[in-house]
Amino acid sequence: MIPGGGQPNMQQLLQQAQKMQQDLANAQEELARTEVEGQSGGGLVKATVTGSGELRALVIDPKAVDPEDTETLADLVVAAVQAANENAQALQQQKLGPLAQGLGGGGSGIPGLPF
């Protein structure tokens, strides 16, 4: 027989949920501080974003600049930013994936709690 009529210890569940929320907040802060890079054109254009996806820097090699063909440069910039954002998303999955599953993202959420 389980003490308390078989009901889970709500205090313990709430403490676990609060710890998971704190771990998630810590991971999100770390992502916001971590920078990842993406590049295109064999490194002619490099974009740096934070792990949360904020564009921080853009470096364009002078060889990529052709006043007669700004479309190619624009395409290289877009491709570099997209590559950097893909790297940021991979980092997010690595850092937040297990935490999000623990908070209910894996179908094992705590009923009645908003996560």
Secondary structure, DSSP 8 states (H G I E B T S, - for coil): --TTTT---HHHHHHHHHHHHHHHHHHHHHHHH-EEEEEEGGGTEEEEEETTS-EEEEEE-GGG--TT-HHHHHHHHHHHHHHHHHHHHHHHHHHHHHHHIIIIITS---TTS--
